[in-house]
């Protein structure tokens, strides 16, 4: 089997996708813009061959790399990156080289444009916040007159929380229009008082879920990015609960065949007229790629499995060979270098060292979204998750971190 993998060296841990495939006999054909001699040995060892292009942004160059591999190795069976940024490139290559595993370019819109995602959510009975594409200033003002401030604006075709803003007043809307990129189409949504819960996993070619997990965000990723906040989230028990039901519904209604999936929902923190009661779930966004922010590692620690292996076996055999049995709840807490915390790393390890499975410094390019230092920890008790979060993120002269964001 011949698998094209775009950017095997970045993000830094994505070589794991390639290595598991290669270990199982696949020909892993990497395409990237980093010089071969700059690649870490583990990345070089994880691919069968590597083709350097001047820029991955140049589709013609990437297409030429695929033509080279197609001529040398034969039919291309998969084109993958597991990176939201390259989903469009993946889909165009599948269409050009007749690769039938995965979404082709002509069917990508509902997985790339936030407005189209909401249309699919609505079509399968999952409510979404009211929204509009703000092509003109008058359109934006009319929408705010309808739903009131605050509102959220973000690129309709965007990645993560980049360029996502909360506008609280007409003056802030005016400033947004005066400074926004004129070449980007933005979507505007009514503001929802709620928190994000995810449904993540891997499917086979018939949309059967091979492994799944759900994570609760304890504060807003948008605020963490825009206001340089620390952040925390955790994997929850979800079997038989509404998040599993609504997540499985979404899996069946999007093109999730042979995919990683990462669905985001809002759980309402207060009643919202026209949407639901406090505690209800509404659809937010969809990502047809591996979840970011250490979630893959958190799933590994929760189940004591290797998700990269499950993904590789899905590509090669359309099945999972693990006994899937969730054993732990896993927490994530990230600290900012700019914040003065009460407890040192030494104190954290002295108190919770038997619970902490990993800590690491985040590369600068990801620190804006992930924080500067991350702690991953696991336990079987949700209250202990909160206890550890409070200890790691405790600041001087403040209430508990959990109380601060979950009043």
Protein Blocks (a to p, Z undefined) as FASTA:
>chain_A
ZZddehklbcfklmmmmmmmmmnopacddddfbdfklpcfklmmmpmbdcddfblklmkl
mmmmmmmmmmmnopafbdcekiaklmmmmmmmmmmnopagdcdfklmmmmmbmklmmmmm
mmnopacddddddfbfklmmmmmmmnopadddddfbdghjehiacdfbfklmmmmmmmmc
fkbccddddddddddddddddddfkopafbdcddddfbdfklmmmnopacddddddfehp
aklmmmmmmmmmmcfehiacdddddddfbdcehiacehiacdfbdcddddeehlmmmmmm
mnopafklmmmmmmmnopafbdcddfbdcddddddfkbccfbdfklmmmmmmmmpgbdcd
ddfklmmmnojbdcddddfbfklmmmmmmmmmocehiacfklmmmZZ
